[in-house]
Amino acid sequence: MANTNADALAQAQGLYEPQRSNNWLFTVTDTIAGADILSGEGLHVALETANLPTLTIEEIELNFLNSKRFVAGKATYETIPLTIKDMVDVGIANAFKVWSEMVYNPETDQIGLAKDYKKNCEITLFAPDGSAERSWLLVGCWIQSANWGTLDMSSSEPVKIELTLRYDKAKPTLTNTGAA
């Protein structure tokens, strides 16, 4: 018979602790010349929202007489929107501007080389006590679009920078596999 009460959730023995959506960090793990803030603590305190990787696998349809069968095709990862708060005294906007201009430079009107602008990034999720529980390594990450924010004289909200990150693939590392 199935357990039909909530006694198993978040019990004293430490089982079924929910992953909270506010316990995470985003890090650019590769160096970006002229944008040292990306590897420092300043970026972490400015995070607001992001998505975890989304994988879509195309289907290949095989027709035979009156039947259809399906097999897996190419794998594609969806882009990740990332929202950060702009800070006046920390060069967060400049760091992402430097990275963005490695992809497309508005001064020269040229696209950069992939070897220069593709970086590895990591999204790390933490348990409520701060222990690292799992992470996603985003391989070949680059800024596909950048919205540098909205200005509003009637608001006291911080300026929010919205980035769309494109990446080649995501490699999950699940350190807590549930094994006792």
N, C-alpha and C positions, 0 to 999 in steps of 0.2 A: 504494500500500500504506500502511496506517495505521501511525503510529508506535506501537510496542507496548512501549516502555520509558519509564522515568520521567525521562529526561535533560532533557526540556523543562520540568519543574517546578522553580521557584525557582532558575533558572540565574543565572550570573554576569552575563548581559546584562540582568537585572532583569525577566524575564518570569515570570508565574504566581506572584506573591507572594500567599499566601492572606490574606484579610481575617480578622483575629482577632476573636473575640467579646468580648474584654475591652478593645478600643480604641474607646471611644465616650463621648459626653457627651450628657446630656439638659439642655436649657435652656428655661425659660419666657421667651420673647422679649418678652412684653408686661409692663408694670409692674403690680404688685399692691400697692396702698396698704397699708402696715403690714407688708409681707413682703419687704423689700429683699434678703434673703438669696437669694431665687430667682434673682437676676441676678448673684450673686457667685460666687466660687470655692468657698465652703463647701458648696454643694449638690453640686458635681462630685465631691468626694472622698468623699461619702457614698453614691454610687450603688452598687447591687449587681446588680440584674437589670432587664431590660425586654425587650419584644418589638419587632421592627420591624413596620411596618404590614402587615396582612393584608387583601386586597381580595377580596370575593366579588361576582360579578355574577350576578344571578338570571337564570333562563332563561324564555323565553316559548315555550310549546309551540304549534305551529300544526298542526292536524289537517286532512288533506285525503284523503278516501276512505280507503284503507288505508295511508296514509303519514303520517309525522310529520316535521316540520322544526322546528328550534330557532333562535331569535334571542336576542340579548342584551336583558336587561331592566334593572332598576335596579341601581345599584352601591351596595354597603354596605361600610364599613370596620369590622373587628372592633375591640373595645375593646383597650386595651394595659394589661397589668399592669405596674406599676413598683414595685420594692422598693428602699427606701433605708434606710441605717443611721441611727438617731436619735443625735444628738450632744448631750451635756449643755451644752457651752459655745457652741454655735452654734445659732441658732433655726430649725433645719430643720423640726422638728415644728410649731412655731408658724407658720412660713411656709405650710405646707400646710394647717394648720387655718384660717388666715385665708382662703385660697383656697376651701377646702371650705365655709366659712360664707357665702361669697358665693353659693354654689349653694343651700344650705339652712342657715338660721340656727336652731339649737336654742333660742335665747333667745326669738325671736319666732314660731317655728314657721312661718316663711314661706320660700318659694322666691324666690330673687333674680331679677333681670332678666338675660336672656342677654347683653345688651350689657355688663353688668358682670362676669359670671363666665366668659364664653367668652374664652379666651386663645389666642394662637398659641404653639406650642412647636416645638422642633427637636431631632432626634436626629442627631448628627454622628458618623460613623465615620471613624477615622483609620488611616493606614498605620502599620506598626511604628515608622517613623522620626518620627512625629508630624505628617506632612503630611496635610491634610484631603483625603480621597478622595471622600466622598459624604455627602449629608445628606438628611433627610426633614423637610419643613415640615409640621407637623400643624396644620391650620386649624380653628378653633372648638373648642379643647380645653377640657374641664372635668372635675372630679373626680366620677365617678359613684359610687364607693364608697371608703371609707377604713377600713382595719384598723390601729389604732394600735399593734399589737404584742402579743406574748405574753411574759408574765413567768414566770420559772422559777428558784426558789431554788437548784436544783442545777446551774445553767449559768452560764458566764462569757461567753456570747455577747452581742453587742450587741442591743438592741431593734431590730427591723426593722419599718418602717412599710410596709404594702402598700396601694398605691393602684390603682384601676382608672380609667383615663382614657378618656373618650368623646370623639370628635372627628368633624368633618364630612367631612373628606377629607385625604389626604396627597399632598404634591407632592414627588416625588423630584428631587434634583439630583445627577446622577452626573458628577463632574468628571473622572474617569478613564474614558474611553469605550473604552479599549483601542486607540485609533488610534496608530500609530507616528509 
